[in-house]
């Protein structure tokens, strides 16, 4: 109970920060004309950036978080402010008044000597990380023209000395907390607005599907049967796709987000499982062993037009859509290990993204640039973020902590 | 978005995909299944259950049940049914154990059981839950085909969520790929 209460108060803080951030203090001057980094370019050049804190102690802390955010993307190289070479200078000055911190941010293009961004952001002192990630988003947008993912979060299953808990953390691994440990929880998924999670939980020897409202951590029961029922993702309009064996074998179904209007979409004697709506809601990817081995299939959202899209290997599961709907990341078994692959849903082009240890549970970031996954490459299974263009990978859960099945949130308000 | 450097390489590397998993998974199986048994016996000794001489292994009802078993006497009748990787068909060598379980259930007609389906950690979580369900149901179907009423048998899957052991070797993987029987109270 204690835990629930502290989570609620955190929500309140969150909301007040949100209001303040968007209040009169935000004076922004964007210069969109120039794109400093084309993040879609295959040959990504790291942009050299210097970070300069000024004013009260909080400036250093904010600057450090912003600097880590930028470093974390693999698109920027932080350089010492005293050494020439930076092309962009980010100055952050902090002033504390009572319980509030105001950060004044200035971003300069050093090559053309022009100001890219100037803004003031205020938040509670206790929400410095949130404030800093918000500042990162503003700077990132000014530099790249794209939305930053610095305020997104990941849900995942933490294994704390044998007990499995549903956790939520910031995209950089900070601010981690337990948001559910009532029964065994599997197959969690974000709603497209980021307000809800669905998951399946085993209680009294039954797998039920539940909805968790993130604003107050209230859980609502949606669906159950005596057989296996596994939650899938949401459509943009709020339908939930799931698998259920209530008629004997696991098949794909859809229902409304209140559990009503259950519709059966597939009929096969084998396994149909792990359904996921495409970002536009028009298609559903799922796993089926109807061809003899588990493979990824697509169908229209009414269950028509079933077609197989993976053909290499004998074990392909866990499909996850890219935000533009063009790619599906999945787990493929190769040489006895599980690896992350991607396949283009139109052309069938496929690529392998990992090659060390076992890598499972891919989930795209909302900007499509990163994939979160779990991997045992360093021993105990942990959560990693990789860049889809390869090369860059980072573990975000503490070493030694057993963590699996990350699901990346959409952009959060 | 189009130019993923590794794409073509992978497509080429995958050319002979059909061949690689099957032989590797299935060829060594018979030998490895044998390996699993002595480990079972050892584990039980370590777990503090009745210290039986190794000869006990050869007996009809080895004590291979985990510690949480409520009534060992009754449940010793039910040996775990083991499966091959990514398979849910009952293997020929599992039939004798299921047959004796079926005849015991027919003699003790008041008893209801729960069949748990489990998987090894190598598959992916959700698919393993579905696979575990298929395994539990395959065991249930076998028992009902031997004349046990289906209404006495419930099933549940735990996929790879509740492994018996966590070592990363075939002996442990085989122990985890199982249908496990629990007497319903």
Interface residues (C-beta under 8 A of the other chain):
Chain A: X40 X42 X164 X184 X186 X187 X202 X205 X206 X207 X226 X227 X228 X230 X243 X245 X250 X271 X273 X274 X287 X293 X294 X311 X312 X313 X314 X315 X317 X318 X324 X326 X327 X331 X333 X334 X335 X336 X338 X341 X342 X349 X350 X351 X352 X353 X358 X360 X361 X368 X388 X389 X390 X404 X405
Chain B: X1 X3 X4 X5 X6 X7 X9 X10 X11 X13 X14 X17 X18 X20 X21 X22 X24 X86 X114 X122 X123 X124 X125 X126 X127 X129 X130 X131 X133 X134 X154 X155 X156 X157 X158 X159 X161
